Structures are given as C-alpha cells and as structure tokens.
C-alpha cells in the first residue's frame, strides 16, 4: 500500500513525450485519496533551480542519485497502477518543508 511520504518508482508521462519514463517521486496524498486509485506526487530530479529542494541522505531512508532534488512547482496525478514499487520514505521534516514551499509558491 502506498502512503503519504513514500518515495516510489513510477511510470510518469511528461507533456513533451508520449512515452512514459520511470522516475522516483514523493507521495503527498493521504490514504483516503488512494482509495480512489490516484495519488499526488512531487517528482525527484537531478535538476537545480528555484523550484527544487535538494534531498540529502538525512532526508530519506533510501538511496537516490547523489544530486537529487524534489520539484515542487508541479504535482503529478498518477494512477496507482503507474507505481512500480515503494523504495523508501522521506522524513516528516523534509515532507513539511516541501509542502511549505508548495504553499508559498501559490500564495
């Protein structure tokens, strides 16, 4: 079962390509939302810009690329069947920081 704060590997479709790519992502939606078979995630990238928060080893309990960051400028809505596996979990502190950046961006 997928839960809030999980780091998942998922098949993600981007607007610039009809093909899916397997990417890590952080789950934001709650368990009730998952019953509808969808979840909201922030993608994990190696990009660095004003809309990314670097992820350090202390922020997550799994191994990610050395320079990974969480994007907070576009949540993705995925069907649960697009999730391939759960690979870890971000800390409550990192999740709160990421959520704070999302809220700050839309205020």
C-alpha positions, 0 to 999 in steps of 0.5 A: 500500500502506498502512503503519504511520504513514500518515495516510489518508482513510477511510470510518469508521462511528461507533456513533451513525450508520449512515452512514459519514463520511470522516475522516483517521486514523493507521495503527498496524498493521504490514504483516503485519496488512494482509495480512489486509485490516484495519488499526488506526487512531487517528482525527484530530479537531478535538476537545480533551480528555484523550484527544487529542494535538494534531498540529502541522505538525512532526508530519506531512508533510501538511496537516490542519485547523489544530486537529487532534488524534489520539484515542487512547482508541479504535482503529478496525478498518477494512477496507482497502477503507474507505481512500480514499487515503494523504495523508501520514505522521506522524513516528516521534516523534509515532507513539511518543508516541501509542502511549505514551499508548495504553499508559498509558491501559490500564495 
